[in-house]
């Protein structure tokens, strides 16, 4: 009896928070017919938003994979002064509010600051343009790849790398032939999390982008703009697309988890604990 | 110096430089800016009625969210691990969704369902319950984005917790309630604390979902993040800075407290400082 009641409460909790709102959003997005849905998601502003989001996500993914992997390697494979401090800094972006993230960048690059005047003199636009939007997204997604890779690197140890070195391999060969194959699924997992967050980032991008129509408006900013302009169907339609993307991302994450355990990389289970 | 050492040095410098520029520089910048005009200015800024109301509301909503999340998160994790029922796999797969859904989309969904235009919202309104542009809406939005924290922190612990320990307690004559408090709670406490503190920190800074459901009414439904955004938009960086720093301080203090609470006895440094992965 108690068991039934508890299961019922959990179903209610999930329905109130998750299932209900998701179902209702989909109903509303298609409520006025497929043609209206299609018209809203193929508006020039919406298409521009999708394109800009894709562009930012790709750049951020590249930066994070390169610097995230290097950071994880240095943190696990090297010992140096200040290392514990550096390691403690990695998670900080998770606990900074997105709006504050964007605001910190404005304080750094705004007019009248040292960096702002310097880039202004060179005629490089940082704020209210692509560079700032990429920078804040790199900031908020930085921990993902690092935190996926550090436990794996610790688990695989250095024996294979040492063996390769003894056999005459150079550093680059060791990384490509020994380390990379061992950490690749962790990289895929971290990359997928990065993509999810980069697509969904709103607060930080809103602050630094200036939200300029068809210029610095990403998909989420376009949803916000439509909503504020009382174009609810437009907001719901594009939101439904992003919702579908989150479902796909979630499925990829599940697949990677399943895949990594089948190839025997037990370390990934640690990552997801 | 061999090529090996050179490579290591180059990588190390690159990492340190990158982290300093990406994370330390912006935080140092906002910290410096907030106290540039002295303590008095800082105190004045956060004591402004609007700023004060925003900070108090944020703390209240975050605390309510944390409590609800702790209770229902524990219950959900428990039910998902211990009971087998139709739809369990489905619910379990749904838990991660709030991490994948953009926060703005979460806000739009909640506003759609609980707004006055939907049947449910209209029904609640007739009953005198205003969800949107009110505290319940803010709490719902914060609950949505923080939902996975407690559940995902507890599930592995509950799975490892031997059921025979509880059964031993029963054999010794404990009631289910006693078994829960004396056996289960102590073993899940570190996981629960992690989930609870991460929920609190995340709720304090939440913006995307709250900005939609809260409606930005000064002194009434304006949370700290929305207040900061408003100050930036109206070219008042000083006010935005002070409130930002207060929120950041709360977040960092909460995380430091968490590290102290869950640090295994005998370990000198918090786990995350010696390179162990932080449970997430």
Contacts between the chains, C-beta under 8 A, distances in Angstrom:
chain1	res1	chain2	res2	distance
A	3	B	83	6.1
A	6	B	75	6.5
A	6	B	78	7.5
A	6	B	79	5.3
A	6	B	83	7.3
A	7	B	79	5.7
A	7	B	83	5.9
A	7	B	85	5.1
A	9	B	72	7.8
A	9	B	75	6.5
A	10	B	72	7.9
A	10	B	75	6.3
A	10	B	76	5.0
A	10	B	79	4.6
A	10	B	80	7.4
A	10	B	91	6.9
A	11	B	87	7.4
A	11	B	91	7.5
A	13	B	72	5.0
A	13	B	75	7.6
A	13	B	76	6.3
A	14	B	76	7.5
A	14	B	91	5.6
A	14	B	94	6.3
A	17	B	140	7.2
A	17	B	143	6.0
A	17	B	144	5.5
A	17	B	147	6.0
A	18	B	94	5.7
A	18	B	97	6.4
A	18	B	98	7.2
A	18	B	144	7.3
A	18	B	147	7.2
A	19	B	94	7.3
A	20	B	113	5.6
A	20	B	120	7.7
A	21	B	106	7.7
A	21	B	109	3.7
A	21	B	110	5.4
A	21	B	112	7.0
A	21	B	113	4.7
A	21	B	144	7.6
A	22	B	97	7.9
A	22	B	109	6.2
A	24	B	109	7.0
A	24	B	112	5.6
A	24	B	113	4.6
A	24	B	118	6.6
A	25	B	105	7.8
A	25	B	108	6.9
A	25	B	109	4.5
A	25	B	112	5.7
A	25	B	113	7.9
A	28	B	112	5.6
A	67	B	14	8.0
A	67	B	15	7.8
A	67	B	18	5.5
A	70	B	11	5.7
A	70	B	14	6.2
A	70	B	15	5.8
A	70	B	18	7.9
A	71	B	15	4.9
A	71	B	18	7.0
A	71	B	19	6.9
A	73	B	11	6.7
A	74	B	11	5.3
A	74	B	12	5.3
A	74	B	15	4.2
A	75	B	15	7.5
A	75	B	275	6.0
A	76	B	275	6.7
A	78	B	8	6.1
A	78	B	11	7.8
A	78	B	12	5.8
A	80	B	12	6.1
A	82	B	16	7.5
A	83	B	275	7.7
A	84	B	269	6.5
A	84	B	273	4.6
A	84	B	274	6.2
A	84	B	275	7.6
A	85	B	273	7.7
A	86	B	15	7.4
A	86	B	16	6.5
A	86	B	19	5.9
A	87	B	272	7.0
A	87	B	273	6.2
A	87	B	274	7.4
A	87	B	275	5.0
A	88	B	270	7.9
A	88	B	272	6.1
A	88	B	273	4.9
A	89	B	19	5.7
A	89	B	23	5.2
A	89	B	24	6.7
A	90	B	19	7.3
A	90	B	23	8.0
A	91	B	272	6.4
A	91	B	278	5.8
A	92	B	23	5.6
A	92	B	27	7.3
A	93	B	23	6.6
A	95	B	201	4.9
A	95	B	202	7.9
A	95	B	205	7.2
A	95	B	251	4.5
A	95	B	252	7.0
A	95	B	255	5.9
A	96	B	27	7.8
A	96	B	205	6.7
A	96	B	248	6.6
A	96	B	251	7.2
A	97	B	204	7.1
A	97	B	205	2.8
A	97	B	206	7.4
A	97	B	207	6.1
A	97	B	224	7.8
A	97	B	225	5.0
A	97	B	228	7.7
A	97	B	244	7.6
A	97	B	247	6.0
A	97	B	248	7.9
A	97	B	251	7.8
A	98	B	205	7.0
A	98	B	207	5.4
A	98	B	208	7.0
A	98	B	225	7.7
A	99	B	205	7.7
A	99	B	207	4.8
A	99	B	225	4.7
A	99	B	226	7.9
A	99	B	228	5.1
A	99	B	229	5.1
A	99	B	232	7.8
A	99	B	244	7.9
A	100	B	30	7.3
A	100	B	205	7.0
A	100	B	225	7.5
A	100	B	228	6.5
A	100	B	244	4.5
A	100	B	247	6.6
A	100	B	248	6.4
A	101	B	26	7.6
A	102	B	232	7.9
A	103	B	30	7.1
A	103	B	228	6.3
A	103	B	232	5.8
A	103	B	237	7.9
A	103	B	240	5.8
A	103	B	241	7.6
A	103	B	244	6.0
A	104	B	26	3.7
A	104	B	27	6.9
A	104	B	29	6.1
A	104	B	30	4.9
A	104	B	244	8.0
A	105	B	26	6.4
A	106	B	232	6.8
A	106	B	237	7.4
A	107	B	26	7.6
A	107	B	29	5.1
A	107	B	30	5.7
A	107	B	33	5.5
A	107	B	237	6.8
A	107	B	241	7.2
A	108	B	25	6.8
A	108	B	26	5.9
A	108	B	29	5.1
A	110	B	237	7.6
A	138	B	22	6.9
A	139	B	22	6.1
A	139	B	23	7.3
A	139	B	26	7.4
A	142	B	22	6.4
A	142	B	23	7.4
A	147	B	277	6.1
A	147	B	278	7.3
A	147	B	280	7.0
A	150	B	275	6.6
A	150	B	277	5.9
A	151	B	277	4.7
A	154	B	275	7.6
A	165	B	4	7.8
A	170	B	3	7.2
A	171	B	3	7.0
A	171	B	4	6.2
A	171	B	7	4.8
A	196	B	99	7.3
A	196	B	100	5.0
A	199	B	102	6.7
A	200	B	100	7.7
A	200	B	101	7.0
A	200	B	102	3.0
A	200	B	103	6.6
A	200	B	104	7.5
A	200	B	105	7.3
A	201	B	102	7.6
A	202	B	102	6.3
A	202	B	103	6.0
A	202	B	104	4.3
A	202	B	207	7.4
A	202	B	208	4.1
A	203	B	103	7.6
A	203	B	207	3.9
A	203	B	208	5.4
A	203	B	211	7.8
A	203	B	225	6.9
A	203	B	229	7.5
A	206	B	229	7.4
A	207	B	229	6.6
A	207	B	232	5.9
A	220	B	102	5.5
A	220	B	104	4.9
A	220	B	105	7.7
A	220	B	208	7.6
A	223	B	104	5.9
A	223	B	105	7.1
A	223	B	108	6.6
A	224	B	104	6.0
A	224	B	212	7.9
A	227	B	108	6.3
A	227	B	212	6.7
A	232	B	112	7.8
A	235	B	108	5.9
A	236	B	108	6.9
A	236	B	112	6.8
A	239	B	104	7.7
A	239	B	105	4.6
A	239	B	108	4.9
A	239	B	109	7.3
A	242	B	101	7.6
A	242	B	102	5.4
A	242	B	105	5.2
A	243	B	101	6.3
A	243	B	105	5.9
A	243	B	109	7.9
A	246	B	97	6.6
A	246	B	100	3.8
A	246	B	101	4.7
A	246	B	102	7.3
A	246	B	105	7.8
A	247	B	97	7.8
A	247	B	100	7.6
A	249	B	100	5.0
A	250	B	93	7.4
A	250	B	96	5.8
A	250	B	97	6.3
A	250	B	100	5.0
A	253	B	96	7.2
A	253	B	100	7.9
A	254	B	93	7.3
A	270	B	277	7.2
A	271	B	277	7.2
A	273	B	156	4.9
A	273	B	279	6.8
